Amino acid sequence: MNRIFVALICLVLFKAVCAELGKNKVVALTTKDFYTRIQSDKWFIMFHAPWCLYCKQAMPTWESLASETKLEGFQIASVDCVSESLLCKKFNIRGYPTFILVENGNYYVFNSKRTIEDFSNFALSGYQNVESKEIQVVQFSDRIQAYLETWLKYVGNLYINDFKTLMMYIIGLVAIFILLNVLFCIAIIKKLRPAGAKEQKSAAPDAKIKVN
């Protein structure tokens, strides 16, 4: 009897594990693989931030949407806008969470109730009633700009709490700039002076006055 009971428990657990493995998962996209993966299928993407309370509340519904049978052929994905800030900037993400449908190089912003029914209706046909926008690719220049912005924020954080130190830093930069210009002018003057002196010397006659 005990063996039959144990066997039934194992069977139930096995079915539960298989059902869990059979579920579609939310795909985590990054800048590295985003543009190659969206070339195929339709993608419904949640742009979120780990610290966002509304994102945490919406995530269980989003994960359930990945298993929705109505959305066969759709990929349900997410993008972390903290670690993938450049990618989120290209989609003009201003608040979290933001839901976007991607299809054929264009994207459509979802703006309705965050329910499985509303998500499904938007993905199947509702997006056609929304303005389409062209997807912008992250360029190398965007990475350079982001690096410079990060550096400026770092410098600002170092000195923003000490106004006197910040002013001294600015004055020091100005002084260095003025000093470099002065040295440059002196070097030019020294370079031009010998030529003028030689011309003046050759023009004056070398004569001695005799006194009787």
C-alpha positions, 0 to 999 in steps of 0.5 A: 500500500505504501509503495502505491502511495509513493508511486502516486506522489512521484507521478503527480510530482513528475507531471508538475515538473513536466508542466513547469518545463513546458511553459514558455518563459519570459525571454530576457533581452540585452543590447547584444542579442536584441536586434538579431532576435527580433528579426523573426516572430513578433515580440511583446516586450516589457521594459522595466527596472528592478527597483520599480514596485509597479514592475514587480506587481506586473511581472506575474501577469507578464509571466502568465502571458508567456504561457497564453495559448492565444499568443502562439508565434509571439515571444514574450520578453523583458528588458532591464533598463538599468543594465540596458539603459542605451537600449531603453533610451532608443525606445524613448522609455520614460516610465516603468513598466512600459510594454512594446510590441515589435514587428517588422522593424516597427514598434507599438506602445501598449497603453491599457489595463495590465491584464492578460486579456488586454495584453492578448487583444493588443498583441493580436490586433489592437496594436494596429490602431496605435501609431507605429514607430521605427526601431532605432539601432544603438550606434557606437556614437551612443556608447561614447556619449553614454561614457562621457555622460557617466564620467561627467556625473562622476565628476559632478558627484565628487565636487557637488557637495563641496562648492568651494572645492568645485570652484577651485577646480574650475579656477584651476582649469581656467588658470591652466588654459590661460597659462598655456596661451601665454606660453604659446604667445611667448614661443611665437615672439621668441621665434619671430624676434631673431629675424627682425634683429638680423635685418636691423643689424644689416641695415645699419653701417658699421662706421667709426668716427675719427677725431682730429 
